[in-house]
Amino acid sequence: AQTVTQSQPEMSVQEAETVTLSCTYDTSESDYYLFWYKQPPSRQMILVIRQEAYKQQNATENRFSVNFQKAAKSFSLKISDSQLGDAAMYFCAYRSARSGGGADGLTFGKGTHLIIQP
Amino acid sequence: DADVTQTPRNRITKTGKRIMLECSQTKGHDRMYWYRQDPGLGLRLIYYSFDVKDINKGEISDGYSVSRQAQAKFSLSLESAIPNQTALYFCATSDPGTSGTLADTQYFGPGTRLTVL
């Protein structure tokens, strides 16, 4: 079974600074997807960014970018120019690219609580 | 309007009661999922469905059942609620698609906070 580990229970950053959230995963598969979801106090799960394992290029979405290291099984999220609205729990998630046999759901890490200091 | 809706948003019930959580979506997705979130943990998969005739157990299905009434509706039932089922419950949908950067990405509803006393 796949596992996802987020080793930073909490991170704090000054507004306008850059912060990197860590995520590592364990899998024997070669084809999969990785995601970062944001959960603000409203508790809504919001997709931040997605990466396909077969793509070497790191995904970017405006101020959010990832550093995907397939060999190291590492998938970190970088938030540039942090804003107060970025304060939330951030979850890293894995999904196999195959279907069936229980592979179809997301496997989540335990989350990192990001605090933005004004 | 929200693409994925869940009702109720909050519910308090007693041990032994039967309760149903409902999920509806207007995204036109075939795949629907139920997850549970406990404090300090990520989400865990309870059940999922690829179409009306296809229901699959997830990681933690014991004590739960589901019904896929239509492509757009997927309900989760607790036949006899117990206190350790107190949690935040999320419904999600996805579309496997054939191309595109968002194919097979899961989109979540707002969640239902369930408390079992």
Interface residues (C-beta under 8 A of the other chain):
Chain A: V4 Y33 F35 Y37 S42 R43 Q44 M45 I46 L47 R50 F91 A93 R95 S99 G102 D104 G105 L106 F108 G109 K110 G111
Chain B: R31 Y33 Y35 G40 L41 G42 L43 R44 L45 Y48 F50 N56 K57 G58 E59 L88 F90 A92 P96 T101 L102 D104 T105 Q106 Y107 F108 P110 G111 R113
